């Protein structure tokens, strides 16, 4: 297990990822915020789905999902049609315009990453991909925080004194 100081450094680096995300967001069209892209990407990856499933996959509540979906639908990038099995629900589908936009956005992201990471080796890029994938996988469904994370103090490395051992 890593030392407490390593987790602190990692926490700082993860906080700084916001700058990377903002840098990548600058290559997006003004009318296409990151939440809209997330909706489009999920539809492209998983196919048509209900709004409730979209909220699950986004790991946000239904009101946030509704705003993102409305924004995307208003621009013609997705279609909301009645669910044949439950007329109160809507099925979300990516439109051809949405698919075309995703292709354009992907190209922009790839060019931006290529620009910012031009001095990285193939191995370094592969390692980052692997480690970020592993981190995301270990977090799993981020909608709830396990009680052990909120009720227990952070682990202290065995070489550090604790309240009980320092008395």
C-alpha positions in Angstrom: 0.0 0.0 0.0 1.3 3.5 -0.8 2.3 5.9 1.8 0.0 8.7 3.0 2.2 11.3 1.4 1.8 9.6 -1.9 -1.9 9.7 -1.7 -1.7 13.4 -0.8 0.5 14.0 -3.9 -2.0 12.0 -6.0 -4.9 14.0 -4.6 -3.2 17.2 -5.7 -2.4 15.9 -9.1 -6.0 14.7 -9.6 -7.3 18.1 -8.6 -5.0 19.7 -11.2 -6.6 17.4 -13.9 -9.2 20.2 -14.0 -6.7 22.3 -16.0 -6.3 19.4 -18.5 -10.0 19.1 -18.9 -10.4 22.8 -19.3 -7.7 22.8 -22.0 -9.4 20.0 -23.9 -12.8 21.8 -23.5 -11.3 24.8 -25.4 -11.3 22.7 -28.6 -15.0 22.1 -28.3 -17.7 24.2 -30.1 -19.2 26.9 -27.8 -22.6 25.2 -27.9 -21.3 21.8 -26.9 -20.3 21.6 -23.2 -18.6 18.5 -21.7 -22.0 17.2 -20.3 -23.4 17.2 -23.8 -20.5 15.2 -25.1 -20.9 12.7 -22.3 -24.5 12.1 -23.3 -23.5 11.7 -27.0 -20.6 9.4 -26.1 -22.8 7.2 -23.9 -25.4 6.8 -26.7 -22.7 6.0 -29.2 -21.2 3.4 -26.9 -24.3 1.8 -25.5 -27.0 2.5 -28.1 -30.5 3.8 -27.4 -31.6 4.0 -23.8 -34.1 5.4 -21.4 -33.3 8.7 -19.6 -33.0 6.7 -16.3 -30.3 4.6 -17.7 -28.5 7.7 -19.0 -28.6 9.2 -15.5 -27.1 5.9 -14.1 -24.3 6.0 -16.6 -23.6 9.7 -16.1 -23.7 9.1 -12.3 -25.7 12.2 -11.8 -29.3 12.8 -10.7 -32.2 12.9 -13.1 -32.5 16.8 -13.2 -28.9 17.2 -14.3 -29.4 14.4 -16.9 -32.6 16.1 -18.2 -30.7 19.4 -18.7 -27.9 17.7 -20.6 -30.4 15.7 -22.8 -32.5 18.8 -23.5 -29.5 20.7 -24.6 -28.4 17.9 -27.0 -31.9 17.3 -28.3 -32.5 21.1 -28.9 -29.5 21.0 -31.3 -30.8 17.9 -33.1 -28.0 15.6 -31.9 -30.3 13.1 -30.3 -33.9 12.1 -30.7 -36.3 11.5 -27.8 -39.2 9.3 -28.7 -41.9 7.6 -26.6 -40.9 4.2 -25.2 -43.3 1.7 -26.8 -43.4 -0.3 -23.5 -44.1 2.7 -21.3 -45.4 5.8 -23.0 -44.4 8.0 -20.0 -40.7 7.2 -20.7 -38.6 8.4 -23.5 -36.0 6.5 -25.5 -32.9 8.5 -26.4 -31.2 7.8 -29.7 -28.2 9.4 -31.4 -29.1 11.2 -34.6 -26.9 11.2 -37.7 -26.0 14.8 -36.9 -25.0 13.7 -33.4 -22.8 10.9 -34.8 -21.2 13.4 -37.2 -20.5 15.8 -34.3 -18.9 13.0 -32.3 -16.6 12.2 -35.1 -15.6 15.8 -35.4 -15.1 16.2 -31.7 -13.0 13.0 -31.5 -10.7 14.4 -34.2 -10.4 17.6 -32.3 -9.6 15.8 -29.0 -7.0 13.5 -30.7 -5.3 16.5 -32.3 -5.2 18.4 -29.0 -3.9 15.4 -27.1 -1.3 14.8 -29.8 -0.2 18.4 -29.5 0.1 18.5 -25.7 1.7 15.0 -25.5 4.0 15.2 -28.5 7.0 14.6 -26.3 5.6 11.4 -24.7 6.7 8.0 -25.8 4.3 5.4 -27.0 5.0 3.4 -23.8 4.3 6.4 -21.6 0.9 7.0 -23.3 0.1 3.3 -23.0 1.0 3.4 -19.3 -1.2 6.4 -18.7 -4.1 4.8 -20.5 -3.7 1.6 -18.5 -3.4 3.4 -15.1 -6.3 5.8 -15.7 -8.5 2.8 -16.8 -7.5 0.9 -13.7 -8.2 4.0 -11.5 -11.7 4.4 -13.0 -12.4 0.7 -12.7 -11.4 0.7 -9.0 -13.8 3.6 -8.3 -16.6 1.7 -9.9 -20.0 3.3 -9.5 -19.1 6.7 -8.0 -22.7 7.7 -7.1 -22.3 6.6 -3.5 -19.4 6.8 -1.1 -18.8 3.6 1.0 -19.4 4.3 4.6 -15.9 3.1 5.5 -14.6 6.2 3.6 -16.6 8.7 5.7 -16.6 7.0 9.1 -13.0 5.8 9.4 -9.9 7.9 9.6 -7.5 7.7 6.7 -5.0 4.8 7.0 -1.7 5.8 8.5 1.5 4.0 7.4 2.9 1.7 10.0 6.1 3.8 10.3 4.1 6.9 11.4 2.9 7.4 15.0 -0.8 7.3 15.6 -2.7 8.9 18.5 -2.6 5.5 20.3 1.0 4.7 19.7 2.4 8.2 20.4 1.2 8.4 24.1 
